[in-house]
């Protein structure tokens, strides 16, 4: 995919992640109020965190594709890297 597509996707996912984080905070506050009256179920917390973690992974992957961390600048230009030979 082109870099501009990854940039757009990274921006959209980051904004969506911020919205999910505020929703997760609301769920955790509500859960604390309800759990005082009933038994806590940790599976509820797990199923609430799975979408947040999924969007976090996809956003991070898109940002890595935009920033291109895995390749050095020489490899990105397509020029072969020259090895410097040490004098003997």
mmCIF file as gemmi writes it, N, C-alpha and C atoms, coordinates in Angstrom:
data_model
loop_
_atom_site.group_PDB
_atom_site.id
_atom_site.type_symbol
_atom_site.label_atom_id
_atom_site.label_alt_id
_atom_site.label_comp_id
_atom_site.label_asym_id
_atom_site.label_entity_id
_atom_site.label_seq_id
_atom_site.pdbx_PDB_ins_code
_atom_site.Cartn_x
_atom_site.Cartn_y
_atom_site.Cartn_z
_atom_site.occupancy
_atom_site.B_iso_or_equiv
_atom_site.pdbx_formal_charge
_atom_site.auth_seq_id
_atom_site.auth_asym_id
_atom_site.pdbx_PDB_model_num
ATOM 1 N N . UNK Axp A 1 ? 0.837 -1.176 0 1 0 ? 1 A 1
ATOM 2 C CA . UNK Axp A 1 ? 0 0 0 1 0 ? 1 A 1
ATOM 3 C C . UNK Axp A 1 ? 0.884 1.243 0 1 0 ? 1 A 1
ATOM 4 N N . UNK Axp A 2 ? 0.426 2.29 -0.615 1 0 ? 2 A 1
ATOM 5 C CA . UNK Axp A 2 ? 1.201 3.535 -0.596 1 0 ? 2 A 1
ATOM 6 C C . UNK Axp A 2 ? 1.27 4.138 0.808 1 0 ? 2 A 1
ATOM 7 N N . UNK Axp A 3 ? 2.269 4.968 1.006 1 0 ? 3 A 1
ATOM 8 C CA . UNK Axp A 3 ? 2.496 5.573 2.323 1 0 ? 3 A 1
ATOM 9 C C . UNK Axp A 3 ? 1.341 6.478 2.725 1 0 ? 3 A 1
ATOM 10 N N . UNK Axp A 4 ? 0.732 7.158 1.768 1 0 ? 4 A 1
ATOM 11 C CA . UNK Axp A 4 ? -0.373 8.067 2.107 1 0 ? 4 A 1
ATOM 12 C C . UNK Axp A 4 ? -1.576 7.295 2.659 1 0 ? 4 A 1
ATOM 13 N N . UNK Axp A 5 ? -1.781 6.102 2.157 1 0 ? 5 A 1
ATOM 14 C CA . UNK Axp A 5 ? -2.885 5.268 2.669 1 0 ? 5 A 1
ATOM 15 C C . UNK Axp A 5 ? -2.589 4.852 4.107 1 0 ? 5 A 1
ATOM 16 N N . UNK Axp A 6 ? -1.342 4.473 4.363 1 0 ? 6 A 1
ATOM 17 C CA . UNK Axp A 6 ? -0.966 4.105 5.732 1 0 ? 6 A 1
ATOM 18 C C . UNK Axp A 6 ? -1.07 5.311 6.67 1 0 ? 6 A 1
ATOM 19 N N . UNK Axp A 7 ? -0.707 6.482 6.178 1 0 ? 7 A 1
ATOM 20 C CA . UNK Axp A 7 ? -0.81 7.682 7.004 1 0 ? 7 A 1
ATOM 21 C C . UNK Axp A 7 ? -2.264 7.982 7.342 1 0 ? 7 A 1
ATOM 22 N N . UNK Axp A 8 ? -3.13 7.932 6.352 1 0 ? 8 A 1
ATOM 23 C CA . UNK Axp A 8 ? -4.558 8.167 6.596 1 0 ? 8 A 1
ATOM 24 C C . UNK Axp A 8 ? -5.12 7.124 7.56 1 0 ? 8 A 1
ATOM 25 N N . UNK Axp A 9 ? -4.773 5.867 7.347 1 0 ? 9 A 1
ATOM 26 C CA . UNK Axp A 9 ? -5.245 4.796 8.223 1 0 ? 9 A 1
ATOM 27 C C . UNK Axp A 9 ? -4.717 4.975 9.644 1 0 ? 9 A 1
ATOM 28 N N . UNK Axp A 10 ? -3.465 5.37 9.774 1 0 ? 10 A 1
ATOM 29 C CA . UNK Axp A 10 ? -2.881 5.581 11.098 1 0 ? 10 A 1
ATOM 30 C C . UNK Axp A 10 ? -3.58 6.724 11.823 1 0 ? 10 A 1
ATOM 31 N N . UNK Axp A 11 ? -3.879 7.801 11.116 1 0 ? 11 A 1
ATOM 32 C CA . UNK Axp A 11 ? -4.581 8.926 11.745 1 0 ? 11 A 1
ATOM 33 C C . UNK Axp A 11 ? -5.987 8.539 12.177 1 0 ? 11 A 1
ATOM 34 N N . UNK Axp A 12 ? -6.708 7.85 11.31 1 0 ? 12 A 1
ATOM 35 C CA . UNK Axp A 12 ? -8.076 7.429 11.643 1 0 ? 12 A 1
ATOM 36 C C . UNK Axp A 12 ? -8.069 6.469 12.828 1 0 ? 12 A 1
ATOM 37 N N . UNK Axp A 13 ? -7.16 5.512 12.82 1 0 ? 13 A 1
ATOM 38 C CA . UNK Axp A 13 ? -7.101 4.548 13.919 1 0 ? 13 A 1
ATOM 39 C C . UNK Axp A 13 ? -6.678 5.203 15.228 1 0 ? 13 A 1
ATOM 40 N N . UNK Axp A 14 ? -5.817 6.199 15.163 1 0 ? 14 A 1
ATOM 41 C CA . UNK Axp A 14 ? -5.404 6.898 16.382 1 0 ? 14 A 1
ATOM 42 C C . UNK Axp A 14 ? -6.569 7.679 16.982 1 0 ? 14 A 1
ATOM 43 N N . UNK Axp A 15 ? -7.352 8.343 16.147 1 0 ? 15 A 1
ATOM 44 C CA . UNK Axp A 15 ? -8.533 9.063 16.643 1 0 ? 15 A 1
ATOM 45 C C . UNK Axp A 15 ? -9.546 8.07 17.213 1 0 ? 15 A 1
ATOM 46 N N . UNK Axp A 16 ? -9.734 6.955 16.524 1 0 ? 16 A 1
ATOM 47 C CA . UNK Axp A 16 ? -10.659 5.928 17.004 1 0 ? 16 A 1
ATOM 48 C C . UNK Axp A 16 ? -10.165 5.331 18.324 1 0 ? 16 A 1
ATOM 49 N N . UNK Axp A 17 ? -8.856 5.177 18.461 1 0 ? 17 A 1
ATOM 50 C CA . UNK Axp A 17 ? -8.287 4.655 19.695 1 0 ? 17 A 1
ATOM 51 C C . UNK Axp A 17 ? -8.529 5.61 20.857 1 0 ? 17 A 1
ATOM 52 N N . UNK Axp A 18 ? -8.442 6.899 20.604 1 0 ? 18 A 1
ATOM 53 C CA . UNK Axp A 18 ? -8.732 7.88 21.653 1 0 ? 18 A 1
ATOM 54 C C . UNK Axp A 18 ? -10.195 7.789 22.088 1 0 ? 18 A 1
ATOM 55 N N . UNK Axp A 19 ? -11.098 7.609 21.123 1 0 ? 19 A 1
ATOM 56 C CA . UNK Axp A 19 ? -12.516 7.466 21.465 1 0 ? 19 A 1
ATOM 57 C C . UNK Axp A 19 ? -12.754 6.173 22.248 1 0 ? 19 A 1
ATOM 58 N N . UNK Axp A 20 ? -12.067 5.108 21.857 1 0 ? 20 A 1
ATOM 59 C CA . UNK Axp A 20 ? -12.211 3.841 22.576 1 0 ? 20 A 1
ATOM 60 C C . UNK Axp A 20 ? -11.66 3.946 23.992 1 0 ? 20 A 1
ATOM 61 N N . UNK Axp A 21 ? -10.591 4.696 24.172 1 0 ? 21 A 1
ATOM 62 C CA . UNK Axp A 21 ? -10 4.833 25.505 1 0 ? 21 A 1
ATOM 63 C C . UNK Axp A 21 ? -10.965 5.537 26.452 1 0 ? 21 A 1
ATOM 64 N N . UNK Axp A 22 ? -11.651 6.558 25.948 1 0 ? 22 A 1
ATOM 65 C CA . UNK Axp A 22 ? -12.629 7.235 26.815 1 0 ? 22 A 1
ATOM 66 C C . UNK Axp A 22 ? -13.814 6.315 27.108 1 0 ? 22 A 1
ATOM 67 N N . UNK Axp A 23 ? -14.21 5.524 26.138 1 0 ? 23 A 1
ATOM 68 C CA . UNK Axp A 23 ? -15.292 4.558 26.37 1 0 ? 23 A 1
ATOM 69 C C . UNK Axp A 23 ? -14.861 3.49 27.368 1 0 ? 23 A 1
ATOM 70 N N . UNK Axp A 24 ? -13.614 3.051 27.268 1 0 ? 24 A 1
ATOM 71 C CA . UNK Axp A 24 ? -13.106 2.054 28.208 1 0 ? 24 A 1
ATOM 72 C C . UNK Axp A 24 ? -13.077 2.62 29.624 1 0 ? 24 A 1
ATOM 73 N N . UNK Axp A 25 ? -12.696 3.876 29.765 1 0 ? 25 A 1
ATOM 74 C CA . UNK Axp A 25 ? -12.697 4.504 31.086 1 0 ? 25 A 1
ATOM 75 C C . UNK Axp A 25 ? -14.113 4.564 31.654 1 0 ? 25 A 1
ATOM 76 N N . UNK Axp A 26 ? -15.105 4.875 30.81 1 0 ? 26 A 1
ATOM 77 C CA . UNK Axp A 26 ? -16.496 4.893 31.252 1 0 ? 26 A 1
ATOM 78 C C . UNK Axp A 26 ? -16.942 3.503 31.704 1 0 ? 26 A 1
ATOM 79 N N . UNK Axp A 27 ? -16.564 2.476 30.934 1 0 ? 27 A 1
ATOM 80 C CA . UNK Axp A 27 ? -16.949 1.1 31.287 1 0 ? 27 A 1
ATOM 81 C C . UNK Axp A 27 ? -16.317 0.695 32.611 1 0 ? 27 A 1
ATOM 82 N N . UNK Axp A 28 ? -15.058 1.057 32.811 1 0 ? 28 A 1
ATOM 83 C CA . UNK Axp A 28 ? -14.389 0.699 34.06 1 0 ? 28 A 1
ATOM 84 C C . UNK Axp A 28 ? -15.017 1.406 35.26 1 0 ? 28 A 1
ATOM 85 N N . UNK Axp A 29 ? -15.402 2.685 35.091 1 0 ? 29 A 1
ATOM 86 C CA . UNK Axp A 29 ? -16.091 3.392 36.19 1 0 ? 29 A 1
ATOM 87 C C . UNK Axp A 29 ? -17.445 2.752 36.474 1 0 ? 29 A 1
ATOM 88 N N . UNK Axp A 30 ? -18.191 2.409 35.429 1 0 ? 30 A 1
ATOM 89 C CA . UNK Axp A 30 ? -19.499 1.77 35.619 1 0 ? 30 A 1
ATOM 90 C C . UNK Axp A 30 ? -19.346 0.4 36.255 1 0 ? 30 A 1
ATOM 91 N N . UNK Axp A 31 ? -18.309 -0.301 35.84 1 0 ? 31 A 1
ATOM 92 C CA . UNK Axp A 31 ? -18.061 -1.645 36.375 1 0 ? 31 A 1
ATOM 93 C C . UNK Axp A 31 ? -17.744 -1.563 37.865 1 0 ? 31 A 1
ATOM 94 N N . UNK Axp A 32 ? -17.007 -0.536 38.263 1 0 ? 32 A 1
ATOM 95 C CA . UNK Axp A 32 ? -16.666 -0.374 39.674 1 0 ? 32 A 1
ATOM 96 C C . UNK Axp A 32 ? -17.921 -0.109 40.503 1 0 ? 32 A 1
ATOM 97 N N . UNK Axp A 33 ? -18.857 0.667 39.956 1 0 ? 33 A 1
ATOM 98 C CA . UNK Axp A 33 ? -20.096 0.965 40.675 1 0 ? 33 A 1
ATOM 99 C C . UNK Axp A 33 ? -20.985 -0.263 40.772 1 0 ? 33 A 1
ATOM 100 N N . UNK Axp A 34 ? -21.03 -1.051 39.705 1 0 ? 34 A 1
ATOM 101 C CA . UNK Axp A 34 ? -21.879 -2.248 39.693 1 0 ? 34 A 1
ATOM 102 C C . UNK Axp A 34 ? -21.24 -3.376 40.489 1 0 ? 34 A 1
ATOM 103 N N . UNK Axp A 35 ? -19.909 -3.48 40.425 1 0 ? 35 A 1
ATOM 104 C CA . UNK Axp A 35 ? -19.254 -4.607 41.081 1 0 ? 35 A 1
ATOM 105 C C . UNK Axp A 35 ? -19.335 -4.526 42.604 1 0 ? 35 A 1
ATOM 106 N N . UNK Axp A 36 ? -19.645 -3.364 43.137 1 0 ? 36 A 1
ATOM 107 C CA . UNK Axp A 36 ? -19.818 -3.27 44.579 1 0 ? 36 A 1
ATOM 108 C C . UNK Axp A 36 ? -21.06 -4.029 45.019 1 0 ? 36 A 1
ATOM 109 N N . UNK Axp A 37 ? -22.036 -4.123 44.112 1 0 ? 37 A 1
ATOM 110 C CA . UNK Axp A 37 ? -23.29 -4.818 44.445 1 0 ? 37 A 1
ATOM 111 C C . UNK Axp A 37 ? -23.271 -6.293 44.051 1 0 ? 37 A 1
ATOM 112 N N . UNK Axp A 38 ? -22.457 -6.679 43.078 1 0 ? 38 A 1
ATOM 113 C CA . UNK Axp A 38 ? -22.448 -8.073 42.619 1 0 ? 38 A 1
ATOM 114 C C . UNK Axp A 38 ? -21.012 -8.566 42.486 1 0 ? 38 A 1
ATOM 115 N N . UNK Axp A 39 ? -20.875 -9.836 42.153 1 0 ? 39 A 1
ATOM 116 C CA . UNK Axp A 39 ? -19.553 -10.436 42 1 0 ? 39 A 1
ATOM 117 C C . UNK Axp A 39 ? -18.877 -9.928 40.727 1 0 ? 39 A 1
ATOM 118 N N . UNK Axp A 40 ? -17.57 -9.738 40.795 1 0 ? 40 A 1
ATOM 119 C CA . UNK Axp A 40 ? -16.818 -9.272 39.631 1 0 ? 40 A 1
ATOM 120 C C . UNK Axp A 40 ? -16.587 -10.422 38.66 1 0 ? 40 A 1
ATOM 121 N N . UNK Axp A 41 ? -16.722 -10.112 37.378 1 0 ? 41 A 1
ATOM 122 C CA . UNK Axp A 41 ? -16.415 -11.106 36.34 1 0 ? 41 A 1
ATOM 123 C C . UNK Axp A 41 ? -15.285 -10.529 35.499 1 0 ? 41 A 1
ATOM 124 N N . UNK Axp A 42 ? -14.145 -11.212 35.535 1 0 ? 42 A 1
ATOM 125 C CA . UNK Axp A 42 ? -12.982 -10.723 34.82 1 0 ? 42 A 1
ATOM 126 C C . UNK Axp A 42 ? -13.105 -10.921 33.316 1 0 ? 42 A 1
ATOM 127 N N . UNK Axp A 43 ? -14.005 -11.799 32.872 1 0 ? 43 A 1
ATOM 128 C CA . UNK Axp A 43 ? -14.195 -11.976 31.43 1 0 ? 43 A 1
ATOM 129 C C . UNK Axp A 43 ? -14.825 -10.733 30.804 1 0 ? 43 A 1
ATOM 130 N N . UNK Axp A 44 ? -15.618 -10 31.571 1 0 ? 44 A 1
ATOM 131 C CA . UNK Axp A 44 ? -16.178 -8.747 31.059 1 0 ? 44 A 1
ATOM 132 C C . UNK Axp A 44 ? -15.069 -7.751 30.731 1 0 ? 44 A 1
ATOM 133 N N . UNK Axp A 45 ? -14.099 -7.657 31.608 1 0 ? 45 A 1
ATOM 134 C CA . UNK Axp A 45 ? -12.973 -6.767 31.371 1 0 ? 45 A 1
ATOM 135 C C . UNK Axp A 45 ? -12.147 -7.234 30.175 1 0 ? 45 A 1
ATOM 136 N N . UNK Axp A 46 ? -11.968 -8.524 30.043 1 0 ? 46 A 1
ATOM 137 C CA . UNK Axp A 46 ? -11.223 -9.077 28.906 1 0 ? 46 A 1
ATOM 138 C C . UNK Axp A 46 ? -11.909 -8.741 27.591 1 0 ? 46 A 1
ATOM 139 N N . UNK Axp A 47 ? -13.203 -8.964 27.5 1 0 ? 47 A 1
ATOM 140 C CA . UNK Axp A 47 ? -13.935 -8.7 26.262 1 0 ? 47 A 1
ATOM 141 C C . UNK Axp A 47 ? -14.049 -7.207 25.975 1 0 ? 47 A 1
ATOM 142 N N . UNK Axp A 48 ? -13.909 -6.391 26.987 1 0 ? 48 A 1
ATOM 143 C CA . UNK Axp A 48 ? -13.909 -4.95 26.774 1 0 ? 48 A 1
ATOM 144 C C . UNK Axp A 48 ? -12.559 -4.477 26.24 1 0 ? 48 A 1
ATOM 145 N N . UNK Axp A 49 ? -11.482 -5.105 26.684 1 0 ? 49 A 1
ATOM 146 C CA . UNK Axp A 49 ? -10.133 -4.674 26.287 1 0 ? 49 A 1
ATOM 147 C C . UNK Axp A 49 ? -9.693 -5.219 24.933 1 0 ? 49 A 1
ATOM 148 N N . UNK Axp A 50 ? -10.282 -6.291 24.456 1 0 ? 50 A 1
ATOM 149 C CA . UNK Axp A 50 ? -9.856 -6.89 23.183 1 0 ? 50 A 1
ATOM 150 C C . UNK Axp A 50 ? -9.977 -5.907 22.015 1 0 ? 50 A 1
ATOM 151 N N . UNK Axp A 51 ? -11.092 -5.197 21.825 1 0 ? 51 A 1
ATOM 152 C CA . UNK Axp A 51 ? -11.138 -4.243 20.701 1 0 ? 51 A 1
ATOM 153 C C . UNK Axp A 51 ? -10.121 -3.105 20.835 1 0 ? 51 A 1
ATOM 154 N N . UNK Axp A 52 ? -9.868 -2.664 22.063 1 0 ? 52 A 1
ATOM 155 C CA . UNK Axp A 52 ? -8.89 -1.597 22.262 1 0 ? 52 A 1
ATOM 156 C C . UNK Axp A 52 ? -7.498 -2.084 21.871 1 0 ? 52 A 1
ATOM 157 N N . UNK Axp A 53 ? -7.143 -3.276 22.277 1 0 ? 53 A 1
ATOM 158 C CA . UNK Axp A 53 ? -5.837 -3.83 21.931 1 0 ? 53 A 1
ATOM 159 C C . UNK Axp A 53 ? -5.7 -4.076 20.436 1 0 ? 53 A 1
ATOM 160 N N . UNK Axp A 54 ? -6.77 -4.505 19.793 1 0 ? 54 A 1
ATOM 161 C CA . UNK Axp A 54 ? -6.739 -4.732 18.354 1 0 ? 54 A 1
ATOM 162 C C . UNK Axp A 54 ? -6.506 -3.426 17.594 1 0 ? 54 A 1
ATOM 163 N N . UNK Axp A 55 ? -7.217 -2.377 17.964 1 0 ? 55 A 1
ATOM 164 C CA . UNK Axp A 55 ? -7.031 -1.079 17.297 1 0 ? 55 A 1
ATOM 165 C C . UNK Axp A 55 ? -5.647 -0.518 17.62 1 0 ? 55 A 1
ATOM 166 N N . UNK Axp A 56 ? -5.162 -0.724 18.824 1 0 ? 56 A 1
ATOM 167 C CA . UNK Axp A 56 ? -3.82 -0.273 19.181 1 0 ? 56 A 1
ATOM 168 C C . UNK Axp A 56 ? -2.772 -0.965 18.313 1 0 ? 56 A 1
ATOM 169 N N . UNK Axp A 57 ? -2.912 -2.259 18.102 1 0 ? 57 A 1
ATOM 170 C CA . UNK Axp A 57 ? -1.982 -3.008 17.249 1 0 ? 57 A 1
ATOM 171 C C . UNK Axp A 57 ? -2.028 -2.504 15.814 1 0 ? 57 A 1
ATOM 172 N N . UNK Axp A 58 ? -3.223 -2.315 15.269 1 0 ? 58 A 1
ATOM 173 C CA . UNK Axp A 58 ? -3.339 -1.856 13.885 1 0 ? 58 A 1
ATOM 174 C C . UNK Axp A 58 ? -2.811 -0.437 13.708 1 0 ? 58 A 1
ATOM 175 N N . UNK Axp A 59 ? -3.068 0.435 14.678 1 0 ? 59 A 1
ATOM 176 C CA . UNK Axp A 59 ? -2.558 1.809 14.597 1 0 ? 59 A 1
ATOM 177 C C . UNK Axp A 59 ? -1.033 1.818 14.675 1 0 ? 59 A 1
ATOM 178 N N . UNK Axp A 60 ? -0.471 1.028 15.568 1 0 ? 60 A 1
ATOM 179 C CA . UNK Axp A 60 ? 0.99 0.964 15.686 1 0 ? 60 A 1
ATOM 180 C C . UNK Axp A 60 ? 1.613 0.426 14.407 1 0 ? 60 A 1
ATOM 181 N N . UNK Axp A 61 ? 0.991 -0.574 13.833 1 0 ? 61 A 1
ATOM 182 C CA . UNK Axp A 61 ? 1.493 -1.154 12.576 1 0 ? 61 A 1
ATOM 183 C C . UNK Axp A 61 ? 1.46 -0.125 11.443 1 0 ? 61 A 1
ATOM 184 N N . UNK Axp A 62 ? 0.407 0.667 11.372 1 0 ? 62 A 1
ATOM 185 C CA . UNK Axp A 62 ? 0.316 1.693 10.338 1 0 ? 62 A 1
ATOM 186 C C . UNK Axp A 62 ? 1.334 2.804 10.566 1 0 ? 62 A 1
ATOM 187 N N . UNK Axp A 63 ? 1.534 3.199 11.835 1 0 ? 63 A 1
ATOM 188 C CA . UNK Axp A 63 ? 2.528 4.237 12.107 1 0 ? 63 A 1
ATOM 189 C C . UNK Axp A 63 ? 3.93 3.748 11.776 1 0 ? 63 A 1
ATOM 190 N N . UNK Axp A 64 ? 4.219 2.474 12.029 1 0 ? 64 A 1
ATOM 191 C CA . UNK Axp A 64 ? 5.531 1.919 11.673 1 0 ? 64 A 1
ATOM 192 C C . UNK Axp A 64 ? 5.703 1.93 10.159 1 0 ? 64 A 1
ATOM 193 N N . UNK Axp A 65 ? 4.643 1.625 9.425 1 0 ? 65 A 1
ATOM 194 C CA . UNK Axp A 65 ? 4.725 1.657 7.964 1 0 ? 65 A 1
ATOM 195 C C . UNK Axp A 65 ? 4.933 3.077 7.448 1 0 ? 65 A 1
ATOM 196 N N . UNK Axp A 66 ? 4.352 4.064 8.111 1 0 ? 66 A 1
ATOM 197 C CA . UNK Axp A 66 ? 4.518 5.458 7.685 1 0 ? 66 A 1
ATOM 198 C C . UNK Axp A 66 ? 5.926 5.946 7.996 1 0 ? 66 A 1
ATOM 199 N N . UNK Axp A 67 ? 6.387 5.695 9.21 1 0 ? 67 A 1
ATOM 200 C CA . UNK Axp A 67 ? 7.689 6.177 9.639 1 0 ? 67 A 1
ATOM 201 C C . UNK Axp A 67 ? 8.81 5.337 9.034 1 0 ? 67 A 1
ATOM 202 N N . UNK Axp A 68 ? 8.517 4.092 8.696 1 0 ? 68 A 1
ATOM 203 C CA . UNK Axp A 68 ? 9.454 3.167 8.055 1 0 ? 68 A 1
ATOM 204 C C . UNK Axp A 68 ? 10.659 2.91 8.947 1 0 ? 68 A 1
ATOM 205 N N . UNK Axp A 69 ? 10.384 2.459 10.16 1 0 ? 69 A 1
ATOM 206 C CA . UNK Axp A 69 ? 11.421 2.227 11.15 1 0 ? 69 A 1
ATOM 207 C C . UNK Axp A 69 ? 12.291 1.03 10.799 1 0 ? 69 A 1
ATOM 208 N N . UNK Axp A 70 ? 11.726 0.019 10.176 1 0 ? 70 A 1
ATOM 209 C CA . UNK Axp A 70 ? 12.448 -1.226 9.99 1 0 ? 70 A 1
ATOM 210 C C . UNK Axp A 70 ? 13.58 -1.135 8.98 1 0 ? 70 A 1
ATOM 211 N N . UNK Axp A 71 ? 13.591 -0.131 8.087 1 0 ? 71 A 1
ATOM 212 C CA . UNK Axp A 71 ? 14.656 -0.002 7.091 1 0 ? 71 A 1
ATOM 213 C C . UNK Axp A 71 ? 15.433 1.288 7.319 1 0 ? 71 A 1
ATOM 214 N N . UNK Axp A 72 ? 16.751 1.229 7.238 1 0 ? 72 A 1
ATOM 215 C CA . UNK Axp A 72 ? 17.519 2.466 7.329 1 0 ? 72 A 1
ATOM 216 C C . UNK Axp A 72 ? 17.354 3.312 6.073 1 0 ? 72 A 1
ATOM 217 N N . UNK Axp A 73 ? 17.761 4.543 6.124 1 0 ? 73 A 1
ATOM 218 C CA . UNK Axp A 73 ? 17.575 5.468 5.012 1 0 ? 73 A 1
ATOM 219 C C . UNK Axp A 73 ? 18.306 5.022 3.754 1 0 ? 73 A 1
ATOM 220 N N . UNK Axp A 74 ? 19.441 4.377 3.879 1 0 ? 74 A 1
ATOM 221 C CA . UNK Axp A 74 ? 20.19 3.921 2.706 1 0 ? 74 A 1
ATOM 222 C C . UNK Axp A 74 ? 19.406 2.856 1.969 1 0 ? 74 A 1
ATOM 223 N N . UNK Axp A 75 ? 18.76 1.953 2.708 1 0 ? 75 A 1
ATOM 224 C CA . UNK Axp A 75 ? 17.989 0.892 2.07 1 0 ? 75 A 1
ATOM 225 C C . UNK Axp A 75 ? 16.743 1.448 1.401 1 0 ? 75 A 1
ATOM 226 N N . UNK Axp A 76 ? 16.211 2.548 1.911 1 0 ? 76 A 1
ATOM 227 C CA . UNK Axp A 76 ? 15.011 3.129 1.335 1 0 ? 76 A 1
ATOM 228 C C . UNK Axp A 76 ? 15.289 3.788 -0.014 1 0 ? 76 A 1
ATOM 229 N N . UNK Axp A 77 ? 16.527 4.235 -0.25 1 0 ? 77 A 1
ATOM 230 C CA . UNK Axp A 77 ? 16.854 4.878 -1.52 1 0 ? 77 A 1
ATOM 231 C C . UNK Axp A 77 ? 17.111 3.873 -2.621 1 0 ? 77 A 1
ATOM 232 N N . UNK Axp A 78 ? 17.413 2.659 -2.254 1 0 ? 78 A 1
ATOM 233 C CA . UNK Axp A 78 ? 17.679 1.63 -3.255 1 0 ? 78 A 1
ATOM 234 C C . UNK Axp A 78 ? 19.141 1.57 -3.647 1 0 ? 78 A 1
ATOM 235 N N . UNK Axp A 79 ? 19.976 2.427 -3.101 1 0 ? 79 A 1
ATOM 236 C CA . UNK Axp A 79 ? 21.402 2.414 -3.407 1 0 ? 79 A 1
ATOM 237 C C . UNK Axp A 79 ? 22.082 1.351 -2.568 1 0 ? 79 A 1
ATOM 238 N N . UNK Axp A 80 ? 23.011 0.615 -3.163 1 0 ? 80 A 1
ATOM 239 C CA . UNK Axp A 80 ? 23.705 -0.406 -2.375 1 0 ? 80 A 1
ATOM 240 C C . UNK Axp A 80 ? 24.629 0.244 -1.351 1 0 ? 80 A 1
ATOM 241 N N . UNK Axp A 81 ? 24.658 -0.323 -0.197 1 0 ? 81 A 1
ATOM 242 C CA . UNK Axp A 81 ? 25.501 0.205 0.862 1 0 ? 81 A 1
ATOM 243 C C . UNK Axp A 81 ? 26.94 -0.223 0.623 1 0 ? 81 A 1
ATOM 244 N N . UNK Axp A 82 ? 27.873 0.702 0.806 1 0 ? 82 A 1
ATOM 245 C CA . UNK Axp A 82 ? 29.283 0.386 0.607 1 0 ? 82 A 1
ATOM 246 C C . UNK Axp A 82 ? 29.9 0.008 1.94 1 0 ? 82 A 1
ATOM 247 N N . UNK Axp A 83 ? 30.599 -1.085 1.944 1 0 ? 83 A 1
ATOM 248 C CA . UNK Axp A 83 ? 31.292 -1.489 3.151 1 0 ? 83 A 1
ATOM 249 C C . UNK Axp A 83 ? 32.673 -0.846 3.144 1 0 ? 83 A 1
ATOM 250 N N . UNK Axp A 84 ? 33.05 -0.277 4.25 1 0 ? 84 A 1
ATOM 251 C CA . UNK Axp A 84 ? 34.377 0.329 4.334 1 0 ? 84 A 1
ATOM 252 C C . UNK Axp A 84 ? 35.349 -0.72 4.832 1 0 ? 84 A 1
ATOM 253 N N . UNK Axp A 85 ? 36.4 -0.91 4.066 1 0 ? 85 A 1
ATOM 254 C CA . UNK Axp A 85 ? 37.4 -1.917 4.424 1 0 ? 85 A 1
ATOM 255 C C . UNK Axp A 85 ? 38.433 -1.282 5.346 1 0 ? 85 A 1
ATOM 256 N N . UNK Axp A 86 ? 38.734 -1.977 6.407 1 0 ? 86 A 1
ATOM 257 C CA . UNK Axp A 86 ? 39.736 -1.495 7.337 1 0 ? 86 A 1
ATOM 258 C C . UNK Axp A 86 ? 41.114 -1.793 6.78 1 0 ? 86 A 1
ATOM 259 N N . UNK Axp A 87 ? 42.04 -0.852 6.886 1 0 ? 87 A 1
ATOM 260 C CA . UNK Axp A 87 ? 43.412 -1.126 6.388 1 0 ? 87 A 1
ATOM 261 C C . UNK Axp A 87 ? 44.062 -2.197 7.221 1 0 ? 87 A 1
ATOM 262 N N . UNK Axp A 88 ? 44.87 -3.051 6.534 1 0 ? 88 A 1
ATOM 263 C CA . UNK Axp A 88 ? 45.526 -4.162 7.223 1 0 ? 88 A 1
ATOM 264 C C . UNK Axp A 88 ? 46.894 -3.81 7.663 1 0 ? 88 A 1
